[in-house]
Amino acid sequence: MAATETAAPSFPLPPPFFKLYADDDGVRPLPPPPPPPPQGQIPVYGQLFDPEEPVVPPLQGRQVYQTKSDGSVDIRSELDRLLTELMLLFSELLRSLEEAPQQYAPHLNALNQVLSNMQHLINMARPVQARVTLEYVLKLQIREKQEALAKIRSQVESFGLLVGGAARDLQQQLCAAEQAAAGSGGQPPAGAEGPAEGAAEGIADGAAEGVADGAAEKAAEG
């Protein structure tokens, strides 16, 4: 039976740098220095990735779009201008195919050059798109957390009202029991009224504080 070939893992192996985080022996300082940056191409999820590759690929061919005096580019206006030029070149290509089909190559090359410049301008806008997308995601997360906090506060208030009503009912029941005991000739033991009221107030305050603390912990974890 032929030996089976070892398949390359689809996911990268965990780096061995966690072994540097041992117990502090007083000799090696903690934390250890950061690992050295990778050199050359590295496999990431089954694909080769070059850390030195620029974010915006270089333009292939002649530059058609215009730049300002400071070297910046108005991407929106240049895309509009190149789109108009693209439509003009496309109409010229169609006319060339109709009148002189053998002379289509220069018009097609000019059309491809404009398309290449438009693609390069779109790639130049990718970092801006990434920042705007990240900003939108962060704002969405903040709004979701604010809505969750508002819902928790509303539940805490409603629970506080419920516990307060239960405490008042308990006090009324205690007062009714004391009145019934007094009407039957018995006297409540000295100091019984104060602890009963304190217990009712303690139940209400403790429940409200517990709900508030739990809500604050959930909000902090979120």
C-alpha positions in Angstrom: 0.0 0.0 0.0 1.4 3.3 -1.0 2.2 5.8 1.7 -0.4 8.4 2.2 0.7 12.0 1.6 0.4 14.3 4.6 -2.3 17.0 3.9 -1.4 20.6 4.8 -3.8 22.0 7.5 -6.4 24.5 6.3 -5.9 26.6 9.4 -2.5 27.8 10.7 -1.0 26.0 13.7 -1.0 27.9 17.0 2.3 29.8 17.5 4.7 28.4 20.1 5.2 31.8 21.8 2.8 30.8 24.6 5.6 28.7 26.0 7.5 31.9 26.9 4.8 32.8 29.4 6.0 30.6 32.2 6.1 31.2 35.9 8.1 34.3 36.9 11.5 32.9 38.1 13.0 36.3 38.7 15.5 35.8 35.8 13.4 36.3 32.7 11.3 39.4 32.7 7.6 39.2 32.0 6.0 39.7 29.7 8.6 38.5 27.1 9.4 40.6 24.1 7.0 40.4 21.1 7.7 37.8 18.5 9.6 38.8 15.4 7.5 39.8 12.3 7.1 37.1 9.7 9.4 37.1 6.7 8.2 36.4 3.2 4.9 34.8 2.3 2.9 33.0 5.0 0.0 30.6 4.7 -3.3 32.0 6.0 -6.4 29.8 5.7 -4.9 27.8 2.9 -3.8 30.9 0.9 -0.4 32.5 0.7 -0.3 36.0 2.1 2.6 38.5 1.7 2.7 41.0 4.6 4.8 43.4 2.5 2.2 43.6 -0.2 0.8 47.1 -0.5 -2.9 47.7 0.3 -3.5 49.3 -3.1 -2.1 47.2 -5.9 0.1 49.3 -8.4 -1.5 50.5 -11.6 -1.0 48.3 -14.5 -0.4 50.4 -17.6 -0.5 54.1 -18.3 -2.1 56.5 -15.8 -5.2 58.3 -17.3 -6.7 59.9 -14.2 -5.5 63.3 -13.1 -3.9 64.3 -9.9 -3.9 67.6 -8.0 -0.9 69.8 -7.4 -0.3 68.2 -4.0 -0.5 64.7 -5.4 -3.9 63.9 -4.1 -6.7 62.5 -6.3 -10.4 63.4 -6.2 -11.6 59.9 -6.7 -15.3 60.7 -7.2 -14.8 63.4 -9.9 -12.2 61.3 -11.7 -14.5 58.3 -11.7 -17.3 60.4 -13.2 -14.9 61.7 -15.8 -13.5 58.3 -16.7 -17.0 56.9 -16.9 -18.0 59.5 -19.5 -14.8 58.8 -21.4 -15.5 55.0 -21.2 -18.9 55.5 -22.8 -17.3 57.5 -25.6 -14.7 54.9 -26.2 -17.3 52.2 -26.3 -19.3 54.0 -28.9 -16.1 54.5 -31.0 -15.4 50.8 -30.7 -18.8 49.9 -31.9 -18.5 52.3 -34.8 -15.1 50.8 -35.7 -16.5 47.3 -35.6 -19.2 48.4 -38.1 -17.0 50.5 -40.5 -13.5 48.9 -40.2 -13.5 45.7 -38.1 -9.8 45.1 -38.7 -9.0 48.4 -36.8 -10.7 47.5 -33.5 -7.5 46.8 -31.5 -6.5 50.5 -30.7 -10.1 51.3 -29.5 -10.2 48.1 -27.4 -6.8 48.9 -25.8 -7.9 52.4 -24.9 -11.1 51.0 -23.4 -9.1 48.5 -21.3 -6.8 51.3 -20.2 -9.7 53.4 -18.9 -11.2 50.4 -17.1 -7.8 49.6 -15.5 -7.6 53.2 -14.2 -11.2 53.1 -12.8 -10.4 49.8 -11.0 -7.3 51.4 -9.5 -9.2 54.4 -8.3 -11.8 52.1 -6.7 -8.9 50.2 -4.9 -7.6 53.5 -3.6 -11.0 54.1 -1.9 -10.9 50.7 -0.1 -9.2 52.1 3.1 -11.8 54.8 3.3 -14.6 52.2 2.9 -13.0 50.1 5.6 -12.9 53.0 8.1 -16.5 53.9 7.3 -17.7 50.3 7.7 -15.9 50.0 11.0 -17.4 53.3 12.2 -20.9 52.1 11.2 -20.4 48.7 13.1 -19.2 50.5 16.2 -22.1 52.9 16.2 -24.5 50.0 15.7 -23.0 48.2 18.7 -23.2 51.3 20.9 -26.9 51.7 19.9 -27.6 48.1 20.7 -25.9 48.4 24.1 -27.8 51.6 24.9 -31.1 50.0 24.1 -30.2 47.0 26.3 -29.3 49.3 29.2 -32.5 51.2 28.8 -34.5 47.9 28.9 -32.6 46.8 32.0 -33.2 50.1 33.8 -36.9 49.9 32.9 -37.1 46.3 34.3 -35.3 47.5 37.5 -37.8 50.3 38.0 -40.8 48.0 37.5 -39.3 45.4 39.8 -38.6 48.1 42.4 -42.2 49.2 42.3 -43.3 45.6 42.6 -41.1 45.0 45.6 -42.2 48.3 47.2 -45.8 47.3 46.9 -45.1 43.9 48.5 -43.3 45.6 51.3 -46.3 47.9 51.9 -48.7 44.9 51.9 -46.5 43.2 54.4 -46.6 46.3 56.7 -50.4 46.5 56.4 -50.7 42.8 57.3 -48.4 43.4 60.3 -50.5 46.4 61.4 -53.7 44.4 61.0 -52.3 41.5 63.1 -51.2 43.9 65.8 -54.6 45.6 65.9 -56.3 42.1 66.1 -54.0 41.1 69.0 -54.7 44.4 70.8 -58.5 44.0 70.3 -58.3 40.5 71.8 -56.7 41.8 74.9 -53.1 40.7 74.1 -50.2 43.1 73.8 -47.5 42.7 71.2 -44.1 42.1 72.7 -42.0 45.2 73.2 -39.9 46.1 70.3 -41.8 43.9 67.9 -43.1 46.7 65.7 -39.7 48.2 64.9 -38.0 45.0 63.7 -41.1 44.1 61.6 -41.0 47.4 59.8 -37.2 47.2 59.4 -37.5 43.7 57.9 -40.0 44.9 55.4 -37.9 47.9 54.4 -34.8 45.6 54.3 -36.5 43.2 51.9 -37.5 46.0 49.5 -34.1 47.7 49.6 -32.1 44.5 49.3 -34.2 43.2 46.3 -33.9 46.6 44.5 -30.1 46.7 45.1 -29.6 43.1 44.0 -31.5 43.8 40.7 -29.6 47.0 40.1 -26.2 45.3 40.8 -27.1 42.4 38.4 -28.1 44.8 35.7 -24.9 46.8 36.1 -22.8 43.6 35.8 -24.7 42.5 32.7 -24.1 45.9 31.1 -20.4 45.8 32.0 -20.1 42.3 30.5 -21.9 43.4 27.3 
